Amino acid sequence: LSDSLNIGIAGLGTVGVGVVKLLTEQQALLRDKCGRPLNIAAVSARSRNKDRGVDLGAYRWHDDPLALADDPGVDLVVELIGGEDGVAKALVERALAAGKDVVTANKALLAHHGTALAEIAEGNDVSLNYEAAVAGGIPIVKALREGLAGNPISRVYGILNGTCNYILTTMRETGRDFGDVLAEAQRLGYAEADPAFDIDGVDAAHKLAILTSLAFGCPVDFGHVHVEGVRDVSALDIEYAEELGYRIKLLAMASHTEHGIEQRVHPCMVDADTPIAHVDGVFNAVVAEGAYVGQTVFEGQGAGAGPTASAVVADLIDVACGRRAAPFGVSVTRFKRPDPAAMAAHQGAYYLRFMVQDRPGVLAELAGVLRDEEVSIESLLQRSRSADDPVPVVMITHETREDCMIRAVRAIGGLDAVLGQPTLIRIEHL
Ligand SMILES: NC(=O)c1ccc[n+]([C@@H]2O[C@H](COP(=O)([O-])OP(=O)(O)OC[C@H]3O[C@@H](n4cnc5c(N)ncnc54)[C@H](OP(=O)(O)O)[C@@H]3O)[C@@H](O)[C@H]2O)c1
């Protein structure tokens, strides 16, 4: 291993430039760790003339990123373009097929095509490493794939989207509404101009699908992730959560249930004294529970040039040192094929809020609907009284099946005395 590892980097945006900087600034450290230099041989992006704040003069430039896969002077391709299809997918497939190792940060690509790409990598005896794709700088891929490999994993969950966590944290701290805080997050660069992927939960779902495969040794199954985002979380519900001893977080969770593998991303109320309730701002956290190790908690920065470059370079070091694991820990040839669990069969407790006209008999009507669906109430809050304005009625249920709960909430929403859309937030006792 005395020769340098020759690297081709496709994509020179936030992550790409972060990787170039780390590799150039830490050359000596990396040479010591790997016993050979990590050498940037070639790069590619859309526009050659853009000033990226780094000197790219010493590297071969390819207008077409696919040329990196064909470049005989490139041993390993780093894909930092992004997108589930298109040029990123074509490049990764071509590089793996050409016998080159691949490192990527692309969660969308892996969520949609992870199993097929792992198959190509394994078939060609090369690495497909993607530490930066899940929770940025947190080494959770390595933790599940290697550090916790001796454990059957029962559950993995976390806060996987910094934008949503920043918005929910700021809403709680300031009492402001979602739209207002989102606009501020966009001004500060914590949310994209088009924030849909983040705030609708899709980005967290991409990462969860990858974690599920790593945790349970099964194909990446993005299609069966139940996804809800944070657009409908209101300042009022955050206030009630606080009062009830909870915090609202966008959690991504995968677990083994009696119905199969359950994968879900949605706002949750979590007990205010759990570690995950205190992961605030743009930070991410992942909790993995193993049969022998018990609970492990990982926290750190989930995005940004530094944390993602840290993860990408760790993947490069593994290749340079000749360490290779199957992309998802277990070879695709030995994947289990568990059933996906339907969300309708989910069991849990729920927070419900209805805006009702304050007149006699309304609570009895609500109670009647809940009784018909066999939903039992643990506690009820109805504080303010007003002759004219609707008042909030807040309920916490005992453990209930999701389909019963949804039917009851729909029926209650249809009552004359109930105004607007009822709010339902699942409660997780972690
Ligand atoms: N940003 C983060 O904090 C973060 C964290 C974890 C994972 N990721 C993942 O890392 C990847 C890159 O993200 P990023 O934030 O660095 O994106 P970005 O800043 O938008 O950079 C994308 C780069 O890809 C290049 N590119 C786009 N289309 C191309 C094409 N058709 N051919 C050649 N080059 C093309 C762009 O070239 P030009 O510069 O010339 O336009 C740009 O340099 C994505 O998969 C993302 O999900 C990002």
The ligand as an SDF file (V2000), in Angstrom:
LIG
                    3D

 48 52  0  0  0  0  0  0  0  0999 V2000
  -24.7860   20.0530    2.2650 N   0  0  0  0  0  0  0  0  0  0  0  0
  -24.7590   19.1960    3.2820 C   0  0  0  0  0  0  0  0  0  0  0  0
  -24.5910   19.6020    4.4300 O   0  0  0  0  0  0  0  0  0  0  0  0
  -24.9230   17.7230    3.0420 C   0  0  0  0  0  0  0  0  0  0  0  0
  -24.9220   16.8380    4.1400 C   0  0  0  0  0  0  0  0  0  0  0  0
  -25.0180   15.4610    3.9250 C   0  0  0  0  0  0  0  0  0  0  0  0
  -25.1390   15.0000    2.6430 C   0  0  0  0  0  0  0  0  0  0  0  0
  -25.1760   15.8650    1.5810 N   0  0  0  0  0  0  0  0  0  0  0  0
  -25.2900   15.3030    0.2440 C   0  0  0  0  0  0  0  0  0  0  0  0
  -24.0990   15.5980   -0.4810 O   0  0  0  0  0  0  0  0  0  0  0  0
  -24.3930   15.7620   -1.8570 C   0  0  0  0  0  0  0  0  0  0  0  0
  -23.8890   17.1220   -2.3090 C   0  0  0  0  0  0  0  0  0  0  0  0
  -24.5280   18.1310   -1.5630 O   0  0  0  0  0  0  0  0  0  0  0  0
  -24.0430   19.6710   -1.5810 P   0  0  0  0  0  0  0  0  0  0  0  0
  -24.7730   20.3410   -0.4830 O   0  0  0  0  0  0  0  0  0  0  0  0
  -22.5560   19.7520   -1.6180 O   0  0  0  0  0  0  0  0  0  0  0  0
  -24.6540   20.1460   -2.9750 O   0  0  0  0  0  0  0  0  0  0  0  0
  -24.3120   21.4540   -3.8020 P   0  0  0  0  0  0  0  0  0  0  0  0
  -23.6440   22.4700   -2.9330 O   0  0  0  0  0  0  0  0  0  0  0  0
  -25.5370   21.8360   -4.5350 O   0  0  0  0  0  0  0  0  0  0  0  0
  -23.2160   20.9520   -4.8590 O   0  0  0  0  0  0  0  0  0  0  0  0
  -23.5180   20.1100   -5.9160 C   0  0  0  0  0  0  0  0  0  0  0  0
  -22.3250   20.0610   -6.8650 C   0  0  0  0  0  0  0  0  0  0  0  0
  -22.6390   19.1640   -7.9280 O   0  0  0  0  0  0  0  0  0  0  0  0
  -22.3180   19.7860   -9.1690 C   0  0  0  0  0  0  0  0  0  0  0  0
  -23.2450   19.2960  -10.1860 N   0  0  0  0  0  0  0  0  0  0  0  0
  -24.5960   19.3830  -10.1990 C   0  0  0  0  0  0  0  0  0  0  0  0
  -25.0840   18.8100  -11.3210 N   0  0  0  0  0  0  0  0  0  0  0  0
  -24.0210   18.3810  -12.0210 C   0  0  0  0  0  0  0  0  0  0  0  0
  -23.8650   17.7260  -13.2560 C   0  0  0  0  0  0  0  0  0  0  0  0
  -24.9160   17.4100  -13.9990 N   0  0  0  0  0  0  0  0  0  0  0  0
  -22.6300   17.4340  -13.6620 N   0  0  0  0  0  0  0  0  0  0  0  0
  -21.5500   17.7620  -12.9190 C   0  0  0  0  0  0  0  0  0  0  0  0
  -21.6380   18.3580  -11.7290 N   0  0  0  0  0  0  0  0  0  0  0  0
  -22.8550   18.6810  -11.3040 C   0  0  0  0  0  0  0  0  0  0  0  0
  -22.4760   21.2750   -8.9450 C   0  0  0  0  0  0  0  0  0  0  0  0
  -21.6650   21.9440   -9.9000 O   0  0  0  0  0  0  0  0  0  0  0  0
  -21.5590   23.5690   -9.9740 P   0  0  0  0  0  0  0  0  0  0  0  0
  -20.9710   23.9690   -8.6490 O   0  0  0  0  0  0  0  0  0  0  0  0
  -20.6530   23.8220  -11.0880 O   0  0  0  0  0  0  0  0  0  0  0  0
  -22.9450   24.0680  -10.1580 O   0  0  0  0  0  0  0  0  0  0  0  0
  -21.9900   21.4150   -7.5090 C   0  0  0  0  0  0  0  0  0  0  0  0
  -20.6030   21.6040   -7.4820 O   0  0  0  0  0  0  0  0  0  0  0  0
  -25.9110   15.5570   -1.9820 C   0  0  0  0  0  0  0  0  0  0  0  0
  -26.1780   14.2220   -2.2840 O   0  0  0  0  0  0  0  0  0  0  0  0
  -26.4080   15.8850   -0.5840 C   0  0  0  0  0  0  0  0  0  0  0  0
  -27.6360   15.2350   -0.2860 O   0  0  0  0  0  0  0  0  0  0  0  0
  -25.0630   17.2140    1.7720 C   0  0  0  0  0  0  0  0  0  0  0  0
  1  2  1  0
  2  3  2  0
  2  4  1  0
  4  5  1  0
  4 48  2  0
  5  6  2  0
  6  7  1  0
  7  8  2  0
  8  9  1  0
  8 48  1  0
  9 10  1  0
  9 46  1  0
 10 11  1  0
 11 12  1  0
 11 44  1  0
 12 13  1  0
 13 14  1  0
 14 15  2  0
 14 16  1  0
 14 17  1  0
 17 18  1  0
 18 19  2  0
 18 20  1  0
 18 21  1  0
 21 22  1  0
 22 23  1  0
 23 24  1  0
 23 42  1  0
 24 25  1  0
 25 26  1  0
 25 36  1  0
 26 27  1  0
 26 35  1  0
 27 28  2  0
 28 29  1  0
 29 30  1  0
 29 35  2  0
 30 31  1  0
 30 32  2  0
 32 33  1  0
 33 34  2  0
 34 35  1  0
 36 37  1  0
 36 42  1  0
 37 38  1  0
 38 39  2  0
 38 40  1  0
 38 41  1  0
 42 43  1  0
 44 45  1  0
 44 46  1  0
 46 47  1  0
M  CHG  2   8   1  16  -1
M  END
$$$$
